[in-house]
């Protein structure tokens, strides 16, 4: 797991990895605590350093996330460049906003603060108290009396906890050097007894820590919004108009699917087994998956996730359709790739990686990432002929053939006669391809959480002092 830094905001930019920007970042650190030199063409926005909202740049890609992608579009609509400042709890972001350090905050829970203005909520969640499944269940709120509960500062959950009338009262602690997912990790690893969170964080965390369960629901609801100073009504109005347009044109729905549509595909039992297999089976094949990344450029953890979905990392796996091996290659594909023995895990992994990379290259240039990868994974299951046939159907149905969000609605239709009779390649189990892609996405998320990338990028700590 990565080493956690002290609780302070960190400057992030798209060109973060270049030395020029690193030097600029070091200059910003020297400017003083929580102060940022903002350029006239920049929009400086606070965001939680938390995968529910934001994922920082890494060896495998640029910054991304539900809120981040929306912010980039909003900044572009204002003819500005987005720059984000991250912090690990809402209270810190609220302080930066009030002190006029940043323009506004994205993903802040809506609260009746007279100093702030809020947009219409983007997402809603239920506030919860979470415990480990191996601890005694809590059947009613009174059973929590006197218990220690951890919660992030500045959240709706903190307010709800402090309003509970229990005797003896709850012992409420607010750890600073953690975010919403790490708060739940502490419960999963028995480092804390209870944590107050929300249903969005729990849905994401249960893939990594399947032993988490709901102890109690808290009153109220968590409404996540963009928050502005009361003096910035014009900027809030512009944001509200932008978000209203994003709701109407389907952008917000597509982003929800992009970042969270694959959640809950894997049961807690399935996630537990996968995590066990990461420890027990993956070490046998890790170096081969990594070698496959060196040859193809495809993240080894993605290849491992695909292999697990296909064979559960069983080199002798065989399906009723005749595909075999740890990457479940057809005989035709194996012959074309020069594989002599599909049951040899080294041959299979290297060939499967080459095949996936080839499928990505064969997609038209107008297919963006990450949809390009997800469509290539579907083609890995179906074949490129079937995928291209489905993409043609999508055009006729006024759906975007370059969007996984649209294509996963089209692919299951390929098992219906009125569609597959028009295909040169014939009938296809498009629904199975959708399941494969969504499961691979979940397995990949888990592997990213527990396994390091092949080449760790140079990291210079730009933490504000």
C-alpha angles and dihedrals in degrees: 000000000000120000110257118231128216118284104272133115117268126210114239129187136170091245092046094131097059118096092230092060091043090057090048089050092052089051089053091053089056091054092078141270115321094351123126130187103232121200120219092246094051133096108208111202133178118226135171116259089232130115092235086068110015143012117199125228114281141170088281102049153335127284114299144155141130095280095034094056091050091048092053091054092047092050090050090051087058092045090245136124118244120237119174132204115203131207132174100235136032094242092065092051091049090054092050090050095049091048090054092241093129135027097237144326126253122208096020119151111250111248132166096259111154090207093061138060121211135203122227106286115273096197137010131208139174118251110236144178111225131201138175115272091232094061125084111283119249108225099180137014093254089067088066093063110130094006123135113245125185120212138165117256117253096024130128087240092061090054092047092050093051090052095055112111103219133148119242088025124238117271100232118197126183110202111203104201098062142073132214096279094043089050088061091043088061090058092046091053094045092247090124132023102219137009130193111223140135137260094258093058093043093051089055098040096049089070089061098033108028093175092074117109136174113265097181140342117240122221121264129021138270112243113188115207144152111266128208137180114267089244092058099070092138093057091046090051091052090049092048091052091048093049092047089055091047090054093049097046094047098248094126092047091051092048091051088053093044094056104024108016093098095052120113091025091112118058119229088252091052092047091049091052091048093052090049090050090050087063099037107033109019096068089067092060105025095101092049092051088049091050088051089056090052089053099043109019091236112135107260091223090058090051090049090049091051091048092050092051090049102042111357084244091297109145091199096051116137128181130209088252092059101254111139146187138036091307093036098233123185116237090246094052092045092052092049091051093048097248111162097186120024090193092061103098094208093052092043096050095047092046093045090051091050090049094051092047089050092051091052091052092049093059114097118269093248094068107104129212133291089021089057091062094045093050090048089053090052089051089050086062100036105026125249093269093061092043092052090048090053091048089055090051089051092058091053090049093052091248125132110257090199095056122086088202089063098034095056087062092049100045098068089058089069090080090062118092095228088062108032092049086067092052121095088208092052130218120000134188093233092164090062090053090054091051091049094052095046092047092048089052090055094045089048092052089053093048091049088054095051106025128061121233117257095250114032108211120235106273122202114186108239092173112149112247 
